Amino acid sequence: MNKAVEKFIKFIEEGNDKLEKNIFILSKKRGFPKEDIEGLKSVLKDRKFLINWLKNPFDDYDIGEVFVNFGDFSVTLKEKPLKLNEIFRIVLFVITKNIEIGILAINECEYYFNMDIISKYHFKSTSKEKILDFIHSKRFIYSPLKNNLTVKEKEMFQELLIVSKKSIAYIEPIIEGHNILNKYLLNRLPNILKEDIPIILDAFAACGFTSDVLQDLKIYLYNLASKKKEDFTKPIEVKKENEVRLSNKELRCLNKELSSYYDLDHDKAIKVLSLDEEFYVINLMQRLGYSKEVMTNILNKINMLSNINPIVLYARLYDKYASYKEDEKVKELLQELEMYFQNMFICDSEEYAINKMCFYDTFNKLIMTIPNDYEYEFNKALNLKK
């Protein structure tokens, strides 16, 4: 297990400790919706499963032996203060482990059962708990002709055949994603080809990674591919959206100003920026003619230095979030955030913890709802004086 995965596990475990305490507090609070508490318990259960999966090997035929919940996995990744190379290594660890366990051979397996499908399927023969016990007993596996099964077990087995087909169909895109990643990424690292990166990203998308994680992987992969070229030319110097007519003196001046915030020679961020500084840096890049792709790359690297508290970020970027108020969901989330924000200033310590937790949860929903780009910042920067 690499250090990035160990760091990730530690972050999740620390988060789980806090979540367990918050669940306990909320369960004692009168009037707090039971379904909300159950939702938090479900999150906690999923994250404990993820930790166990990352830490431990799985026996053959163990239910859920391959990991397929990449949507929630992406959310957990983005919640943690991880560097770009750490995110890549963690993702690679999971994909590699899935392949080692045998995800590519599932289509050839006689049976495969996915927990999501089992949880949604309405079993007529018995309860889900007894179905799970039956699966773990492996009686139908050890009895190929099914002669040793009881009448009840045969009924359960017939339903499990349906669930198995549904389970395999459910993860077919994920299997294909792993197949492509095995061919174009794992078998070629570290010498991946730049022209293969769109194929690799499509494979990650097929697995179910969210757009913000895909963006992180895209940046890392292009950087990795670029570093392998002997005739490497830094993209910040060649990827221009519009050729701008600046004198050599103006170019030197703008590049010198930009280098105060970003190391152009080594293509890395120097320091955390305030919002005004971020607008100014964007304005400098716009005047130099950088494409949106390159500016986004640079801004992502700068923002990776920052681990801003969601409450501070909300206050700092409220105008940005408010610019999407035409979306009814965004409008509702902003109203909820404002309510929790105000409550934190007038409640006692116990209620403060609850309001803060609710604020964080709603803020995460807001971040997932608004576009994951810098269009707002780009437009604001254009209005700055030259």
C-alpha positions in Angstrom: 0.0 0.0 0.0 1.5 3.4 -1.0 1.7 6.4 1.3 -1.0 8.3 -0.5 -3.5 5.5 0.2 -2.4 5.3 3.9 -2.9 9.1 4.1 -6.3 8.8 2.5 -7.3 6.1 5.0 -6.2 8.2 7.9 -8.3 11.2 6.7 -11.3 9.0 6.3 -10.9 7.4 9.7 -10.6 10.9 11.3 -13.7 12.0 9.4 -15.6 8.9 10.6 -14.7 9.6 14.2 -16.2 13.1 13.9 -19.2 11.8 11.9 -20.0 9.2 14.6 -19.9 11.9 17.3 -22.2 14.1 15.2 -24.6 11.2 14.6 -24.7 10.6 18.4 -25.4 14.3 19.1 -28.2 14.5 16.5 -29.8 11.2 17.7 -30.2 12.8 21.1 -31.6 16.0 19.7 -35.4 16.2 19.8 -37.1 16.8 16.5 -34.2 16.0 14.2 -35.5 14.0 11.3 -34.8 10.3 11.7 -34.3 9.9 7.9 -31.4 12.4 8.1 -29.7 10.5 10.9 -30.2 7.2 8.9 -28.6 9.0 5.9 -25.6 9.9 7.9 -25.3 6.4 9.2 -25.4 5.1 5.7 -22.5 7.4 4.7 -20.6 6.2 7.7 -21.2 2.6 6.8 -20.1 3.1 3.2 -16.9 4.8 4.3 -16.1 2.1 6.8 -16.5 -0.4 4.0 -14.2 1.6 1.8 -11.5 1.6 4.5 -11.8 -2.2 5.0 -11.7 -2.7 1.2 -8.5 -0.6 0.9 -6.8 -2.3 3.8 -7.8 -5.9 3.4 -7.7 -8.6 0.7 -11.0 -10.4 -0.1 -11.7 -14.1 -0.4 -13.0 -15.6 -3.6 -16.7 -15.1 -4.1 -16.9 -12.6 -1.3 -19.9 -10.3 -2.0 -18.8 -6.9 -3.1 -15.2 -8.0 -3.6 -14.6 -5.6 -6.4 -15.2 -1.9 -5.7 -17.6 -0.1 -8.0 -19.0 2.9 -6.1 -16.8 5.4 -7.8 -19.4 8.3 -7.4 -19.2 8.4 -3.6 -15.5 7.5 -3.8 -15.0 10.7 -5.9 -16.8 12.8 -3.3 -14.7 11.4 -0.5 -11.5 12.0 -2.5 -12.4 15.7 -3.0 -13.4 16.2 0.6 -9.8 15.5 1.7 -6.8 17.8 1.4 -5.0 15.7 -1.1 -2.4 16.7 -3.7 -2.9 15.9 -7.4 -0.3 13.2 -7.5 -1.9 11.6 -4.4 -5.3 11.5 -5.9 -3.8 9.8 -9.0 -2.0 7.2 -6.9 -5.1 6.4 -4.8 -7.2 6.0 -7.9 -4.6 3.9 -9.5 -4.4 1.7 -6.4 -8.2 1.0 -6.5 -8.2 0.3 -10.3 -5.2 -2.0 -9.9 -6.7 -3.9 -6.9 -10.0 -4.4 -8.8 -8.1 -5.9 -11.7 -6.0 -8.1 -9.4 -9.2 -9.3 -7.7 -10.7 -10.2 -11.1 -13.1 -7.6 -12.3 -12.1 -8.2 -15.9 -13.2 -11.8 -15.6 -16.7 -11.2 -14.0 -18.4 -11.6 -17.4 -17.0 -15.1 -17.4 -18.1 -15.9 -13.8 -21.0 -18.2 -13.2 -22.3 -15.8 -10.4 -21.6 -12.3 -9.4 -23.7 -10.2 -6.9 -23.6 -6.4 -6.4 -24.8 -4.9 -3.2 -26.6 -2.0 -4.9 -28.7 -4.5 -7.0 -29.3 -6.7 -3.9 -30.5 -3.7 -1.9 -33.0 -2.6 -4.6 -34.2 -6.1 -5.5 -37.5 -7.2 -3.9 -36.9 -10.9 -2.8 -40.0 -13.0 -2.6 -38.4 -16.1 -1.2 -37.1 -14.7 2.0 -35.5 -11.6 3.6 -32.4 -9.8 2.4 -30.6 -10.8 5.5 -31.2 -14.5 4.9 -30.3 -14.0 1.2 -26.9 -12.6 2.3 -26.3 -15.4 4.7 -27.1 -17.9 1.9 -24.6 -16.1 -0.4 -21.9 -16.2 2.2 -22.5 -19.8 3.0 -21.6 -20.6 -0.7 -23.8 -23.7 -0.6 -25.0 -23.3 -4.2 -21.3 -22.9 -5.3 -20.3 -26.1 -3.5 -23.3 -27.9 -4.9 -23.0 -27.6 -8.7 -26.0 -29.8 -9.4 -28.0 -28.1 -6.6 -29.0 -31.6 -5.3 -28.0 -30.7 -1.8 -30.1 -27.6 -1.5 -33.4 -27.5 0.3 -36.6 -26.5 -1.4 -36.4 -23.0 0.2 -32.7 -22.7 -0.9 -33.6 -23.6 -4.4 -36.2 -20.8 -4.5 -33.5 -18.4 -3.2 -31.1 -19.7 -5.8 -33.5 -19.0 -8.6 -33.9 -15.4 -7.5 -30.1 -15.1 -7.2 -29.7 -16.1 -10.8 -31.8 -13.0 -11.8 -29.8 -10.8 -9.4 -26.5 -12.1 -10.8 -27.5 -11.2 -14.3 -28.6 -7.8 -13.2 -25.4 -7.3 -11.2 -23.2 -8.2 -14.2 -25.2 -5.9 -16.5 -25.0 -3.1 -13.9 -21.2 -3.1 -13.8 -20.5 -3.9 -17.5 -19.5 -0.2 -18.2 -17.2 -0.4 -15.2 -15.7 -3.6 -16.4 -15.1 -2.1 -19.8 -13.6 1.0 -18.2 -11.1 -1.2 -16.3 -10.3 -3.1 -19.4 -9.4 0.1 -21.3 -7.4 1.5 -18.3 -5.5 -1.8 -18.1 -4.6 -1.5 -21.7 -3.9 2.2 -22.2 -2.8 3.3 -18.7 -1.5 0.5 -16.4 0.4 -1.4 -19.1 2.1 1.8 -20.4 3.0 3.7 -17.2 4.9 5.9 -16.9 5.2 6.3 -20.7 1.6 7.1 -21.5 0.9 8.7 -24.9 -0.7 12.1 -25.0 -3.1 11.0 -27.8 -4.4 8.2 -25.5 -5.4 10.5 -22.6 -8.9 11.2 -23.9 -9.5 7.4 -24.1 -8.2 7.0 -20.6 -10.4 9.8 -19.3 -13.5 8.2 -21.0 -12.6 5.0 -19.3 -12.5 6.7 -15.9 -15.8 8.4 -16.7 -17.3 4.9 -17.6 -16.3 3.7 -14.1 -18.3 6.5 -12.6 -15.7 9.1 -11.4 -17.2 12.6 -11.1 -16.3 15.5 -13.3 -14.1 17.3 -10.7 -12.0 14.1 -10.1 -11.8 13.6 -13.9 -10.4 17.2 -14.2 -7.7 16.4 -11.6 -6.8 13.2 -13.5 -6.7 15.0 -16.8 -4.3 17.6 -15.5 -2.0 15.0 -13.9 -2.0 12.8 -17.0 -1.2 15.6 -19.4 1.6 16.8 -17.1 2.9 13.2 -17.0 2.8 12.8 -20.7 4.5 16.1 -21.3 7.4 15.3 -18.9 8.3 12.3 -21.0 9.0 14.3 -24.1 12.6 15.2 -24.6 11.6 18.3 -26.6 9.3 19.4 -23.8 7.9 22.9 -24.1 5.9 24.2 -21.2 2.2 24.5 -22.2 1.9 27.9 -20.5 4.2 29.2 -23.1 2.7 27.7 -26.2 -1.0 27.2 -25.6 -2.4 30.6 -26.4 -6.0 31.2 -27.2 -5.4 34.4 -29.1 -2.1 35.9 -30.3 -1.8 39.1 -28.4 0.3 42.0 -29.8 2.5 43.0 -26.9 6.0 44.4 -27.1 8.9 42.4 -25.7 9.0 44.8 -22.8 5.3 44.3 -22.0 5.7 40.5 -22.2 8.6 40.6 -19.8 6.7 42.8 -17.4 3.5 40.7 -17.4 5.5 37.5 -17.0 7.5 38.9 -14.2 4.3 40.0 -12.4 2.8 36.5 -13.0 5.9 34.8 -11.7 5.3 36.4 -8.3 2.3 34.2 -7.9 3.2 31.2 -10.1 6.5 29.5 -10.8 6.5 29.5 -14.6 9.8 27.7 -14.9 8.7 24.7 -12.9 5.0 25.0 -13.7 3.9 25.0 -10.0 2.0 27.2 -7.6 3.9 29.4 -5.1 1.3 30.6 -2.6 -2.4 30.7 -1.7 -4.2 33.7 -3.3 -6.9 36.0 -2.0 -9.9 36.4 -4.3 -8.7 39.7 -5.5 -5.2 38.2 -6.2 -6.9 35.4 -8.1 -8.7 37.9 -10.3 -5.5 39.8 -10.9 -3.6 36.6 -11.9 -6.3 35.6 -14.3 -6.2 39.1 -15.8 -2.5 38.7 -16.3 -2.9 35.4 -18.0 -5.7 36.7 -20.2 -3.5 39.6 -21.3 -0.8 37.2 -22.1 -3.2 35.2 -24.3 -3.4 31.9 -22.3 -6.1 29.5 -23.2 -8.9 28.7 -20.7 -7.5 25.1 -20.4 -4.1 26.4 -19.4 -5.6 29.0 -17.0 -7.8 26.3 -15.4 -4.7 24.1 -15.0 -2.8 26.9 -13.2 -5.7 27.9 -11.0 -6.3 24.3 -10.0 -2.7 24.0 -8.9 -2.9 27.3 -7.0 -6.1 26.3 -5.3 -4.6 22.9 -4.3 -2.4 24.8 -1.9 -5.4 26.0 0.0 -7.5 24.1 2.4 -10.1 26.8 3.0 -12.8 26.2 5.6 -16.2 25.9 3.8 -17.6 28.7 5.9 -14.8 31.0 4.8 -15.1 29.9 1.2 -18.9 30.5 1.3 -18.3 34.1 2.5 -15.5 34.6 0.1 -17.3 33.4 -3.0 -20.9 34.2 -2.2 -21.3 36.4 -5.2 -20.1 33.6 -7.4 -22.6 31.1 -6.0 -25.3 33.7 -6.1 -24.7 34.3 -9.8 -26.3 30.8 -10.4 -29.5 31.6 -8.4 -31.6 31.2 -11.6 -31.2 27.5 -10.9 -33.9 26.7 -8.4 -31.8 24.0 -6.6 -28.9 26.5 -6.2 -31.4 29.1 -4.8 -32.8 26.6 -2.3 -29.3 25.5 -1.2 -28.2 29.1 -0.7 -31.2 29.8 1.4 -30.4 26.8 3.6 -26.8 27.9 3.9 -27.8 31.4 4.9 -30.1 29.9 7.6 -27.4 27.7 9.1 -24.9 30.5 8.8 -27.1 32.8 10.8 -28.0 30.1 13.3 -24.3 29.6 14.2 -24.1 33.1 15.6 -27.1 32.8 17.9 -27.0 29.2 19.2 -25.3 27.4 22.1 -22.2 25.2 21.6 -24.1 22.0 21.0 -26.5 23.5 18.4 -23.4 25.2 16.8 -21.9 21.9 16.1 -25.1 20.7 14.5 -25.6 23.8 12.4 -22.0 23.6 11.3 -22.3 20.0 10.2 -25.5 20.8 8.4 -23.8 23.8 6.8 -20.9 21.6 5.6 -23.3 19.0 4.2 -25.3 21.6 2.3 -22.2 23.4 1.1 -20.9 20.2 -0.4 -24.3 19.8 -2.2 -23.9 23.4 -3.6 -20.4 22.7 -4.9 -21.6 19.6 -6.6 -24.5 21.6 -8.2 -22.8 24.6 -9.7 -20.5 24.3 -12.7 -17.0 23.1 -11.9 -15.1 25.8 -13.8 -13.8 29.3 -13.4 -16.1 31.1 -15.9 -17.2 33.5 -13.1 -13.6 34.4 -12.3 -12.7 34.7 -16.0 -15.5 37.2 -16.6 -14.7 39.2 -13.5 -11.0 39.4 -14.4 -11.9 40.7 -17.9 -13.3 43.8 -16.2 -10.1 44.7 -14.4 -8.2 47.7 -15.6 -5.3 46.9 -17.8 
